[in-house]
Amino acid sequence: MLHSHHAGFPWTQDQQTGFFDALAGNDYGQHIDFRVEYLDPENRSSGPAYNELFFKYLRDKYASGPTGFSPHLIYATDDDAISFLQQYAQRLFPESPIVYSGLNNLELDSRLDHRKFHGIFEVKDVAGTIALALRLEPTLKTLYFIGDDSTTAHGTKAYIEKEAARFFPHLKVDFYNSSSLEELKAYLSRRHPKLWVVNSLSGVRDAEGGRVSIHEALESLDAVGSFKILAMKDIYLTAGVLGGAVNRGREQGLHAGFLAREQILGEGVGDSEYLLKSVSSPYVFDFKQLGRFDLVPSDLPSGSTMLGQPHAPWWRHRYLFVILAGFFFLQSVIAWLLWRRAGGRRRTQKLLHKKEEQFKTVVDATHDAMIAINQRGVVTLFNPAAEKLFGWSSEEMVGGSLDVLMPEGYRKQHRLDVASFFSTGEPSEAIGRSLELLAIHRSGKEFPIALELSVGHCGRERFVLSIMRDISSQRKVEREIRQLAYYDRLTGLPNRALFEDRFRRVLATAERAGHMAALLFIGVDNLKSINDTRGHACGDRLLQLIGQRLVDLVHDGSTVVRWEGDKFIVLLPGLASVDEADKVAGDILQALAEPCEVDDRFFFVTASIGGAVYPQHGIDGDKLLKNADMAMYAAKEQGRNIYCTFTEEMNRRVLERSELEHNLRQALARDEFFLVFQPQIEQATGKVLGSEALLRWQHSEKGLISPGQFIPLAEESGLILPIGHWVLQTACAQNKAWQLAGYPPMRVAVNLSARQFQQPDFFDQVALVLKDTGLDPHFLELELTESLLMADAEAAVETLCALRNLGVGIAIDDFGTGYSSLSYLKTFPIDRIKIAQDFVLDISRDPGDAAIVETIIAMAHGLGLDIVAEGVETESQLRFLSSRKCHVMQGYYFARPMPADNFIEFLSDNLVSVYPGLASGT
């Protein structure tokens, strides 16, 4: 262990206590050999020269000679120790991993090699502190942060400025750092702020250069004026400090201890219930200071912890040891006086008995547990509240040891602390401060307690008095808060925030151990259609079932994450080969293929899975995540319900796709889109009955881009909405222009996308386009697919009826490739159906396609619907369709799609045969 500050410094001691607590309860933890060193630059001349001397000291003591010491792990606390190891660890102990806590310096954090350094950044609740300051002083314009000249004070400055600018941009923050107590007092005297925040005061010195304790420094600064002082660390909750959103050193050490267990023992402790219990209430205040500023608890954030609040006997019992000593002293004086004056021992005993009864009444009446031990560590007091808290009676405990009340991992340290105190007479830093520890009930159940220690004398004998209360309910609330912060509400699975932490640890462990790790990115394929048809409540229940199936499938140590929406991630650590990831992916596909029962209905879902493996597909988390996501979308493009492992070819396609999307977003503004028109011919007469408007993209550099490339991308990105509106507007305007030029009126067909048709105001958009262009609605036909209509049949019927009443024609495009059903043909207001080109292509060679086409034609005639055959390219196809009474066709046999100018020429060339009267001028 390498500590930045000196031995006995409260923050350091709290971190070390938390570190030991994390190791407690593990057999291995009882046999660890701890070596402790204190860098303590504040007590010496800091800088490169001192660091070099300290390096030589450690090298000579541990790393040199035949008995060289190589630790399995190094634990560092706070910035100076971490910075020292960042510079010298490779030269001292190159093979030893390092865990740390209490890091404040953002710049230092960016320089650490996180393959070797694993730790806890001391994230101060700057936003909470500023919000509290503004709550206490609403007119505050400038918030002052006062600190010493230490690395910690300067390191936190950038983080505080960043958080303040992010959440409170209109508030000015001012920093003053000095190691001189006199300079700090002079600064506050000049400024006279209403409120200021303690940044760091562990390195303050007096005029003679002597170190000043935190308590003395704050006492002196508080005496300068009447201002509210806020703290961001629990060690500053001392003289004159009102309170604040504080970090706790024990919790920093506790988290570091669990990281140490992970490094030493290979344990996966991300979910440890013990770790969840460790989070403390963020807001702590001194009740005595509230009265000083005419504040009441309701002026503070809800859920705040009060120190010394009268109704929670802390303030009353804070000096209970004085009362206890006074009682004993009074008893002795009275007894002596009575004995000397009257020799009446009986009267003395009676009076002593009365005083004892009064004291017993006070002790028994308190609601907090009170336990006293003498210098031999023997229990001398165990009040009724203690009996209720621990389940042991006073008769059982008085005269015995406290060992039965504490976890095994605490007992050795407790005995050492007691022996040290009674042998030296020096009180521990823990005296007079509120601590949080684990205790054991008689039933064996562990629970958290808040503990306050006092010391006193009874004659020549000294004693320690402990006042305790159960804080289980408070810890429960804090666990619930952590659950909301790190776990998905719907599925209960880890969320993105927790995933990022685990992912970093898994990659660091894999690098050290030479193992592989895999990331499976899972996208549920058809959840959107279930949400649209059955409602989001049904979809949410399906997500819960899918999440549970994934958890049941993976082995211990793996992590299942709800990423977002219909996407999950499975993190697989410690793999020996890629085949293991492939097997898990196959098992997932198989498990999800089983039907899911929701509300007595069975639903079938599939998943597309993309995989990326460390280190083959990347060595940093962001790249692996991006590559797995890329592979998942590749699986969707290849038909879904499959597993794809990342390849560089996918990366190339994604880059091309990204560039295409970028160009697509600018295509409308650059006027790169244009329409082509393919005529629809009445075969018997050769008359042009209408045309279908088709979109084309002429890129300025890449030339003509196929619709098959950019239409799906436009659908996915949402660009299909402005593009589709442009197509509708342009097609209607062009048709009206032809009519104004004297050409016969005819309909123009425009294809609709699902997203375009599903807009709530789609009918209004069509009506407005027709009004703006002046086109009669009867000369506009909208083409929709069967799948589009069936996505929300009820809403589709309403929109189609409104369009039909307006006069717009409705056609079903690519009929036969989707939900072909007589029932919906009867339900929807449809004018015509278009036989899909896939069926027309082989009707002269494939009896199956021929039978399908014949059936479609017969069905349409029976329902009174018009028919258009698409993709007619040969005379044999023409004869087949004509013989089956399909009279309207379009395809290359008649004409290819052509720009508007060429379409006019086509019309002109066909006017004589189609409209002889118009051609002759009659």
Solvent accessible surface area in square Angstrom, and as a share of the most:
residue,aa,sasa,rsa
1,M,27,0.12
2,L,8,0.04
3,H,0,0.00
4,S,1,0.01
5,H,12,0.05
6,H,48,0.21
7,A,61,0.48
8,G,30,0.29
9,F,10,0.04
10,P,21,0.13
11,W,1,0.00
12,T,3,0.02
13,Q,68,0.30
14,D,14,0.07
15,Q,0,0.00
16,Q,41,0.18
17,T,49,0.28
18,G,0,0.00
19,F,5,0.02
20,F,58,0.24
21,D,5,0.03
22,A,1,0.00
23,L,11,0.06
24,A,19,0.15
25,G,75,0.72
26,N,26,0.13
27,D,117,0.61
28,Y,97,0.37
29,G,14,0.13
30,Q,92,0.41
31,H,151,0.67
32,I,42,0.21
33,D,89,0.46
34,F,67,0.28
35,R,100,0.36
36,V,53,0.31
37,E,20,0.09
38,Y,68,0.26
39,L,3,0.01
40,D,6,0.03
41,P,11,0.07
42,E,26,0.12
43,N,85,0.43
44,R,120,0.44
45,S,91,0.59
46,S,79,0.51
47,G,27,0.26
48,P,115,0.73
49,A,77,0.60
50,Y,21,0.08
51,N,33,0.17
52,E,57,0.25
53,L,118,0.59
54,F,16,0.07
55,F,7,0.03
56,K,84,0.36
57,Y,95,0.36
58,L,9,0.04
59,R,91,0.33
60,D,91,0.47
61,K,110,0.47
62,Y,17,0.06
63,A,41,0.31
64,S,50,0.33
65,G,57,0.55
66,P,145,0.91
67,T,122,0.71
68,G,43,0.42
69,F,54,0.22
70,S,78,0.50
71,P,20,0.13
72,H,149,0.67
73,L,27,0.14
74,I,12,0.06
75,Y,3,0.01
76,A,0,0.00
77,T,0,0.00
78,D,2,0.01
79,D,0,0.00
80,D,26,0.13
81,A,0,0.00
82,I,0,0.00
83,S,38,0.24
84,F,2,0.01
85,L,4,0.02
86,Q,63,0.28
87,Q,102,0.45
88,Y,3,0.01
89,A,2,0.01
90,Q,117,0.52
91,R,141,0.51
92,L,8,0.04
93,F,19,0.08
94,P,65,0.41
95,E,150,0.67
96,S,2,0.01
97,P,22,0.14
98,I,1,0.00
99,V,0,0.00
100,Y,6,0.02
101,S,0,0.00
102,G,0,0.00
103,L,0,0.00
104,N,2,0.01
105,N,27,0.14
106,L,58,0.29
107,E,96,0.43
108,L,2,0.01
109,D,37,0.19
110,S,89,0.58
111,R,111,0.40
112,L,11,0.05
113,D,61,0.32
114,H,63,0.28
115,R,133,0.48
116,K,31,0.13
117,F,8,0.03
118,H,2,0.01
119,G,11,0.11
120,I,34,0.17
121,F,41,0.17
122,E,2,0.01
123,V,87,0.50
124,K,5,0.02
125,D,56,0.29
126,V,1,0.01
127,A,26,0.20
128,G,10,0.09
129,T,0,0.00
130,I,0,0.00
131,A,45,0.35
132,L,2,0.01
133,A,0,0.00
134,L,48,0.24
135,R,123,0.45
136,L,18,0.09
137,E,23,0.10
138,P,106,0.67
139,T,95,0.55
140,L,24,0.12
141,K,159,0.67
142,T,32,0.19
143,L,0,0.00
144,Y,28,0.11
145,F,0,0.00
146,I,1,0.00
147,G,0,0.00
148,D,0,0.00
149,D,80,0.41
150,S,17,0.11
151,T,53,0.31
152,T,12,0.07
153,A,0,0.00
154,H,94,0.42
155,G,6,0.06
156,T,3,0.02
157,K,71,0.30
158,A,56,0.44
159,Y,27,0.10
160,I,0,0.00
161,E,67,0.30
162,K,122,0.52
163,E,18,0.08
164,A,2,0.02
165,A,67,0.52
166,R,162,0.59
167,F,93,0.39
168,F,46,0.19
169,P,91,0.57
170,H,180,0.81
171,L,20,0.10
172,K,126,0.54
173,V,31,0.18
174,D,30,0.15
175,F,34,0.14
176,Y,54,0.20
177,N,31,0.16
178,S,10,0.06
179,S,48,0.31
180,S,33,0.21
181,L,13,0.07
182,E,87,0.39
183,E,88,0.40
184,L,0,0.00
185,K,58,0.25
186,A,44,0.34
187,Y,10,0.04
188,L,0,0.00
189,S,48,0.31
190,R,159,0.58
191,R,123,0.45
192,H,125,0.56
193,P,12,0.08
194,K,121,0.51
195,L,0,0.00
196,W,0,0.00
197,V,0,0.00
198,V,1,0.00
199,N,2,0.01
200,S,4,0.02
201,L,0,0.00
202,S,12,0.08
203,G,9,0.09
204,V,0,0.00
205,R,61,0.22
206,D,54,0.28
207,A,83,0.64
208,E,154,0.69
209,G,40,0.38
210,G,30,0.29
211,R,76,0.28
212,V,12,0.07
213,S,54,0.35
214,I,16,0.08
215,H,91,0.41
216,E,90,0.40
217,A,0,0.00
218,L,0,0.00
219,E,93,0.42
220,S,34,0.22
221,L,0,0.00
222,D,24,0.13
223,A,87,0.67
224,V,39,0.22
225,G,23,0.22
226,S,94,0.61
227,F,4,0.02
228,K,22,0.09
229,I,0,0.00
230,L,0,0.00
231,A,0,0.00
232,M,2,0.01
233,K,11,0.05
234,D,24,0.12
235,I,14,0.07
236,Y,5,0.02
237,L,46,0.23
238,T,32,0.18
239,A,25,0.19
240,G,8,0.08
241,V,1,0.01
242,L,0,0.00
243,G,0,0.00
244,G,0,0.00
245,A,2,0.01
246,V,11,0.06
247,N,25,0.13
248,R,31,0.11
249,G,0,0.00
250,R,33,0.12
251,E,28,0.12
252,Q,18,0.08
253,G,0,0.00
254,L,1,0.00
255,H,46,0.21
256,A,0,0.00
257,G,0,0.00
258,F,7,0.03
259,L,3,0.02
260,A,0,0.00
261,R,40,0.14
262,E,26,0.11
263,Q,30,0.13
264,I,46,0.23
265,L,62,0.31
266,G,61,0.58
267,E,48,0.21
268,G,74,0.71
269,V,11,0.07
270,G,12,0.12
271,D,77,0.40
272,S,23,0.15
273,E,93,0.42
274,Y,52,0.20
275,L,8,0.04
276,L,19,0.10
277,K,53,0.22
278,S,6,0.04
279,V,47,0.27
280,S,11,0.07
281,S,7,0.04
282,P,64,0.40
283,Y,35,0.13
284,V,3,0.02
285,F,0,0.00
286,D,37,0.19
287,F,53,0.22
288,K,121,0.51
289,Q,17,0.08
290,L,3,0.01
291,G,55,0.53
292,R,96,0.35
293,F,32,0.13
294,D,132,0.68
295,L,27,0.14
296,V,80,0.46
297,P,60,0.37
298,S,91,0.59
299,D,55,0.28
300,L,5,0.02
301,P,20,0.13
302,S,114,0.73
303,G,70,0.67
304,S,24,0.15
305,T,21,0.12
306,M,23,0.10
307,L,52,0.26
308,G,8,0.07
309,Q,22,0.10
310,P,63,0.39
311,H,138,0.61
312,A,31,0.24
313,P,6,0.04
314,W,14,0.05
315,W,82,0.29
316,R,125,0.46
317,H,1,0.00
318,R,90,0.33
319,Y,110,0.42
320,L,2,0.01
321,F,56,0.24
322,V,78,0.45
323,I,69,0.35
324,L,12,0.06
325,A,28,0.21
326,G,35,0.34
327,F,35,0.15
328,F,75,0.31
329,F,142,0.59
330,L,75,0.37
331,Q,16,0.07
332,S,70,0.45
333,V,52,0.30
334,I,30,0.15
335,A,22,0.17
336,W,134,0.47
337,L,67,0.34
338,L,32,0.16
339,W,137,0.48
340,R,146,0.53
341,R,204,0.74
342,A,63,0.49
343,G,48,0.46
344,G,19,0.19
345,R,156,0.57
346,R,205,0.75
347,R,149,0.54
348,T,8,0.05
349,Q,105,0.47
350,K,156,0.66
351,L,51,0.25
352,L,41,0.20
353,H,107,0.48
354,K,114,0.48
355,K,37,0.15
356,E,89,0.40
357,E,81,0.36
358,Q,74,0.33
359,F,29,0.12
360,K,113,0.48
361,T,89,0.52
362,V,60,0.34
363,V,2,0.01
364,D,49,0.25
365,A,70,0.54
366,T,6,0.04
367,H,159,0.71
368,D,10,0.05
369,A,2,0.02
370,M,1,0.00
371,I,3,0.01
372,A,3,0.03
373,I,7,0.04
374,N,7,0.04
375,Q,79,0.35
376,R,168,0.61
377,G,20,0.19
378,V,43,0.25
379,V,1,0.00
380,T,71,0.41
381,L,35,0.17
382,F,6,0.03
383,N,2,0.01
384,P,58,0.37
385,A,17,0.13
386,A,0,0.00
387,E,53,0.24
388,K,178,0.76
389,L,31,0.15
390,F,1,0.01
391,G,28,0.27
392,W,55,0.19
393,S,37,0.24
394,S,30,0.19
395,E,147,0.66
396,E,82,0.37
397,M,6,0.02
398,V,69,0.40
399,G,55,0.52
400,G,28,0.27
401,S,57,0.37
402,L,19,0.09
403,D,34,0.18
404,V,66,0.38
405,L,9,0.05
406,M,26,0.12
407,P,12,0.07
408,E,118,0.53
409,G,24,0.23
410,Y,24,0.09
411,R,64,0.23
412,K,143,0.60
413,Q,88,0.39
414,H,45,0.20
415,R,124,0.45
416,L,99,0.49
417,D,77,0.40
418,V,22,0.13
419,A,61,0.47
420,S,60,0.38
421,F,21,0.09
422,F,19,0.08
423,S,89,0.57
424,T,87,0.51
425,G,30,0.29
426,E,122,0.55
427,P,78,0.49
428,S,49,0.31
429,E,73,0.33
430,A,14,0.11
431,I,45,0.23
432,G,39,0.38
433,R,54,0.20
434,S,43,0.28
435,L,33,0.16
436,E,26,0.11
437,L,41,0.20
438,L,12,0.06
439,A,3,0.02
440,I,30,0.15
441,H,57,0.25
442,R,115,0.42
443,S,92,0.59
444,G,50,0.48
445,K,143,0.61
446,E,68,0.30
447,F,14,0.06
448,P,15,0.10
449,I,8,0.04
450,A,6,0.04
451,L,16,0.08
452,E,16,0.07
453,L,32,0.16
454,S,8,0.05
455,V,35,0.20
456,G,5,0.05
457,H,105,0.47
458,C,40,0.24
459,G,72,0.69
460,R,243,0.89
461,E,66,0.30
462,R,54,0.20
463,F,15,0.06
464,V,17,0.10
465,L,1,0.00
466,S,14,0.09
467,I,1,0.01
468,M,13,0.06
469,R,66,0.24
470,D,69,0.36
471,I,4,0.02
472,S,39,0.25
473,S,86,0.55
474,Q,44,0.20
475,R,4,0.02
476,K,112,0.48
477,V,82,0.47
478,E,9,0.04
479,R,59,0.22
480,E,86,0.39
481,I,102,0.52
482,R,28,0.10
483,Q,76,0.34
484,L,101,0.50
485,A,52,0.41
486,Y,78,0.30
487,Y,21,0.08
488,D,27,0.14
489,R,200,0.73
490,L,50,0.25
491,T,30,0.17
492,G,39,0.38
493,L,15,0.07
494,P,13,0.08
495,N,30,0.16
496,R,105,0.38
497,A,48,0.38
498,L,5,0.03
499,F,2,0.01
500,E,105,0.47
501,D,43,0.22
502,R,29,0.11
503,F,13,0.05
504,R,83,0.30
505,R,30,0.11
506,V,23,0.13
507,L,19,0.09
508,A,6,0.04
509,T,55,0.32
510,A,3,0.03
511,E,65,0.29
512,R,97,0.35
513,A,55,0.43
514,G,67,0.64
515,H,88,0.39
516,M,30,0.14
517,A,3,0.02
518,A,2,0.01
519,L,1,0.01
520,L,1,0.00
521,F,5,0.02
522,I,0,0.00
523,G,0,0.00
524,V,1,0.01
525,D,15,0.08
526,N,50,0.26
527,L,7,0.03
528,K,137,0.58
529,S,59,0.38
530,I,14,0.07
531,N,26,0.13
532,D,74,0.38
533,T,81,0.47
534,R,116,0.42
535,G,31,0.30
536,H,125,0.56
537,A,85,0.66
538,C,13,0.08
539,G,1,0.01
540,D,53,0.27
541,R,108,0.39
542,L,0,0.00
543,L,7,0.03
544,Q,61,0.27
545,L,40,0.20
546,I,0,0.00
547,G,2,0.02
548,Q,100,0.45
549,R,59,0.22
550,L,0,0.00
551,V,61,0.35
552,D,102,0.53
553,L,66,0.33
554,V,22,0.13
555,H,91,0.41
556,D,141,0.73
557,G,56,0.54
558,S,19,0.12
559,T,10,0.06
560,V,8,0.05
561,V,0,0.00
562,R,33,0.12
563,W,23,0.08
564,E,83,0.37
565,G,47,0.45
566,D,37,0.19
567,K,33,0.14
568,F,0,0.00
569,I,0,0.00
570,V,0,0.00
571,L,1,0.01
572,L,0,0.00
573,P,29,0.18
574,G,48,0.46
575,L,4,0.02
576,A,86,0.67
577,S,42,0.27
578,V,48,0.28
579,D,102,0.53
580,E,67,0.30
581,A,0,0.00
582,D,54,0.28
583,K,137,0.58
584,V,24,0.14
585,A,0,0.00
586,G,35,0.34
587,D,46,0.24
588,I,0,0.00
589,L,31,0.16
590,Q,131,0.58
591,A,23,0.18
592,L,2,0.01
593,A,51,0.40
594,E,100,0.45
595,P,49,0.31
596,C,0,0.00
597,E,93,0.42
598,V,6,0.03
599,D,119,0.62
600,D,127,0.66
601,R,119,0.43
602,F,125,0.52
603,F,19,0.08
604,F,131,0.55
605,V,2,0.01
606,T,42,0.24
607,A,0,0.00
608,S,0,0.00
609,I,0,0.00
610,G,0,0.00
611,G,0,0.00
612,A,0,0.00
613,V,1,0.00
614,Y,17,0.07
615,P,63,0.40
616,Q,99,0.44
617,H,36,0.16
618,G,8,0.08
619,I,126,0.64
620,D,71,0.37
621,G,20,0.20
622,D,120,0.62
623,K,92,0.39
624,L,3,0.01
625,L,36,0.18
626,K,105,0.45
627,N,2,0.01
628,A,0,0.00
629,D,45,0.23
630,M,13,0.06
631,A,0,0.00
632,M,0,0.00
633,Y,89,0.34
634,A,5,0.04
635,A,0,0.00
636,K,40,0.17
637,E,112,0.50
638,Q,107,0.47
639,G,60,0.57
640,R,112,0.41
641,N,68,0.35
642,I,58,0.29
643,Y,46,0.17
644,C,13,0.08
645,T,43,0.25
646,F,9,0.04
647,T,68,0.39
648,E,118,0.53
649,E,76,0.34
650,M,12,0.05
651,N,37,0.19
652,R,111,0.40
653,R,87,0.32
654,V,56,0.32
655,L,110,0.55
656,E,88,0.40
657,R,75,0.27
658,S,64,0.41
659,E,88,0.39
660,L,23,0.12
661,E,47,0.21
662,H,110,0.49
663,N,15,0.08
664,L,3,0.02
665,R,128,0.47
666,Q,49,0.22
667,A,0,0.00
668,L,60,0.30
669,A,96,0.75
670,R,120,0.44
671,D,115,0.59
672,E,15,0.07
673,F,9,0.04
674,F,67,0.28
675,L,12,0.06
676,V,9,0.05
677,F,3,0.01
678,Q,15,0.07
679,P,0,0.00
680,Q,0,0.00
681,I,10,0.05
682,E,47,0.21
683,Q,61,0.27
684,A,81,0.63
685,T,80,0.47
686,G,28,0.27
687,K,67,0.28
688,V,9,0.05
689,L,44,0.22
690,G,0,0.00
691,S,0,0.00
692,E,8,0.03
693,A,3,0.02
694,L,37,0.18
695,L,20,0.10
696,R,51,0.18
697,W,0,0.00
698,Q,87,0.39
699,H,9,0.04
700,S,88,0.57
701,E,154,0.69
702,K,109,0.46
703,G,21,0.20
704,L,110,0.55
705,I,10,0.05
706,S,57,0.37
707,P,42,0.27
708,G,59,0.57
709,Q,107,0.48
710,F,0,0.00
711,I,55,0.28
712,P,75,0.47
713,L,5,0.02
714,A,0,0.00
715,E,50,0.22
716,E,105,0.47
717,S,34,0.22
718,G,15,0.15
719,L,26,0.13
720,I,11,0.06
721,L,53,0.26
722,P,63,0.40
723,I,3,0.02
724,G,8,0.08
725,H,66,0.29
726,W,63,0.22
727,V,14,0.08
728,L,1,0.01
729,Q,59,0.26
730,T,41,0.24
731,A,0,0.00
732,C,0,0.00
733,A,45,0.35
734,Q,42,0.19
735,N,1,0.01
736,K,53,0.22
737,A,46,0.36
738,W,5,0.02
739,Q,36,0.16
740,L,138,0.68
741,A,70,0.54
742,G,53,0.51
743,Y,38,0.14
744,P,28,0.18
745,P,81,0.51
746,M,15,0.06
747,R,40,0.15
748,V,1,0.00
749,A,0,0.00
750,V,1,0.01
751,N,57,0.29
752,L,14,0.07
753,S,14,0.09
754,A,37,0.29
755,R,106,0.39
756,Q,5,0.02
757,F,12,0.05
758,Q,90,0.40
759,Q,39,0.17
760,P,144,0.91
761,D,68,0.35
762,F,2,0.01
763,F,66,0.28
764,D,88,0.45
765,Q,32,0.14
766,V,0,0.00
767,A,33,0.25
768,L,101,0.50
769,V,2,0.01
770,L,11,0.05
771,K,164,0.70
772,D,90,0.47
773,T,21,0.12
774,G,41,0.40
775,L,4,0.02
776,D,62,0.32
777,P,31,0.19
778,H,129,0.58
779,F,55,0.23
780,L,1,0.01
781,E,1,0.00
782,L,0,0.00
783,E,2,0.01
784,L,1,0.01
785,T,54,0.31
786,E,3,0.02
787,S,59,0.38
788,L,12,0.06
789,L,0,0.00
790,M,64,0.29
791,A,35,0.27
792,D,71,0.37
793,A,40,0.31
794,E,148,0.66
795,A,49,0.38
796,A,4,0.03
797,V,38,0.22
798,E,130,0.58
799,T,30,0.17
800,L,0,0.00
801,C,51,0.31
802,A,33,0.26
803,L,1,0.00
804,R,95,0.35
805,N,129,0.66
806,L,60,0.30
807,G,15,0.15
808,V,1,0.01
809,G,13,0.13
810,I,0,0.00
811,A,0,0.00
812,I,0,0.00
813,D,16,0.08
814,D,56,0.29
815,F,2,0.01
816,G,25,0.24
817,T,79,0.46
818,G,35,0.34
819,Y,125,0.47
820,S,60,0.39
821,S,39,0.25
822,L,99,0.49
823,S,74,0.48
824,Y,8,0.03
825,L,9,0.04
826,K,154,0.65
827,T,83,0.48
828,F,8,0.03
829,P,22,0.14
830,I,9,0.04
831,D,34,0.17
832,R,26,0.09
833,I,0,0.00
834,K,0,0.00
835,I,0,0.00
836,A,2,0.01
837,Q,84,0.38
838,D,102,0.53
839,F,28,0.12
840,V,0,0.00
841,L,82,0.41
842,D,39,0.20
843,I,6,0.03
844,S,59,0.38
845,R,175,0.64
846,D,58,0.30
847,P,112,0.70
848,G,39,0.38
849,D,24,0.12
850,A,15,0.11
851,A,52,0.41
852,I,71,0.36
853,V,0,0.00
854,E,66,0.29
855,T,86,0.50
856,I,8,0.04
857,I,3,0.02
858,A,66,0.51
859,M,42,0.19
860,A,1,0.00
861,H,88,0.39
862,G,68,0.66
863,L,66,0.33
864,G,66,0.63
865,L,21,0.10
866,D,78,0.41
867,I,10,0.05
868,V,1,0.00
869,A,0,0.00
870,E,20,0.09
871,G,10,0.10
872,V,0,0.00
873,E,67,0.30
874,T,60,0.35
875,E,95,0.42
876,S,40,0.26
877,Q,7,0.03
878,L,20,0.10
879,R,141,0.52
880,F,26,0.11
881,L,0,0.00
882,S,32,0.21
883,S,77,0.49
884,R,91,0.33
885,K,128,0.54
886,C,1,0.00
887,H,86,0.39
888,V,21,0.12
889,M,0,0.00
890,Q,5,0.02
891,G,2,0.02
892,Y,106,0.40
893,Y,89,0.34
894,F,45,0.19
895,A,13,0.10
896,R,151,0.55
897,P,33,0.21
898,M,27,0.12
899,P,60,0.38
900,A,21,0.16
901,D,109,0.56
902,N,67,0.35
903,F,0,0.00
904,I,49,0.25
905,E,105,0.47
906,F,39,0.16
907,L,10,0.05
908,S,48,0.31
909,D,116,0.60
910,N,38,0.19
911,L,31,0.15
912,V,104,0.60
913,S,84,0.54
914,V,22,0.13
915,Y,58,0.22
916,P,86,0.54
917,G,31,0.30
918,L,87,0.43
919,A,52,0.40
920,S,84,0.54
921,G,69,0.66
922,T,135,0.78
